[in-house]
Amino acid sequence: MTKKVLIAGESWVSYTTHIKGFDTFYTSTYEEGVKWLKEALEQGGYDVTFLPNHLAPEKFPFTLEEIKEYDAVILSDIGSNTLLLPHATFTKSEKRPNRCELIKEYVAQGGGFCMIGGYMSFTGIDAKTRYGETAIADILPVKMLEKDDRVESPEGIVPEIIKEHEILSDIPKQWPFFLGYNKTMEIPEGTVLARINNDPFIAIREYGDGKTAAFTSDCAPHWGPQEFVNWKYYNSLWTNLLNWLTN
């Protein structure tokens, strides 16, 4: 049976003000950064459902039954408020399930979970993402900072593989450069497979009957440059990771 993966996040809307002398006008664009990851997993045999940020508040699963339709869940560049503040709660003061707690229970009962880095992952830009204040902190294989956790590396920084693992099977030790990552800290419950600037880059953990992973840089630009997304081993990396999470 084909395994199913839910990817939430990896989209944004830009609203631009154009100033031309006395006059101004506005344009908006919608963009996604999911295509490389989605295509990699589909080519690896997975049935991938993509839930962009603007749909996630209402469409991300609210119940254990719904989320268990997926063998693994990936959060990438999606803040905790998007999961914690559905329309009914934010505008009507109505109760709804806590979906960070839901993910924790999903993993405890055998689900796979991965967080991928970005400006709206882990603690995030200006510490707005806030996963350290949620149940997600209990299941990740790393500890999050309590402040803006971005490490910007415009000069390029290359991760170092430090441990052999099936996730890195047939992946060379020489990687492309990255342009930044979310700084996290090692914990006894997690296993760090690769470091970047001596910080966790890829880490994994077993929690209850399930498994979790953290990839602290981006699966797409800008932290993940073209040299990474077009890397010969890009697809193998993500397929290996999901194979481990869902095995």
Secondary structure, 3 states (H helix, E strand, C coil): CCCEEEEEECEEEEEEEEEECCEEEEEEEEEECCHHHHHHHHHCCCEEEEECCCCHHHHCCCCHHHHCCCCEEEEECCCHHHHHCCHHHHHHCCCCCCHHHHHHHHHHCCCEEEEECCCCCCCCHHHCCCHHHCCHHHHCCEEECCCCCEEEEEEEECCEECCCCHHHCCCCCCCCCEEEEECEEECCCCEEEEEECCEEEEEEEEECCEEEEEECCCCCCCCCCHHHHCCCCHHHHHHHHHHHHHC
